[in-house]
Amino acid sequence: MRNKGNRQTCVKCGKSWNVSSQAKIPSSGYVCPHCTGKKNRQNDRPIKRTSPVGWFKKNIAYIIAALAGFTLVPAAIEAAYKERGYFGIGGEYLLPLLFVLIVAVVSEARDMFQEFVATLNESGGESYEE
């Protein structure tokens, strides 16, 4: 015999819902998925729109690094061909990725250093020597 569950009425919208018999209903009453979704959507922060110019300024270092990598790829392919003596696909195709990765590491290191300096300034330069 099939377990049919039980029907609960949403305390917010008043609609009746088929709910699992194993579901734990709070003492304040059942809130349906639609009303729960509305609550979650209202609590979400509004979507922050950025202009293309702002995005470009924020990512200019990555764009320049990728372009520099792409401009060096043909020279790297030619140098690899001369070294190998035959055409092959190797690491020279990863130059743009390498350049972008270098920019990301330098950017992260700069941010970590600034955070470290801010932490030192907050502590007031206290010394822990005995």
Order of alpha helices (4+ residues) and beta strands (2+ residues): beta-beta-alpha-alpha-alpha-alpha
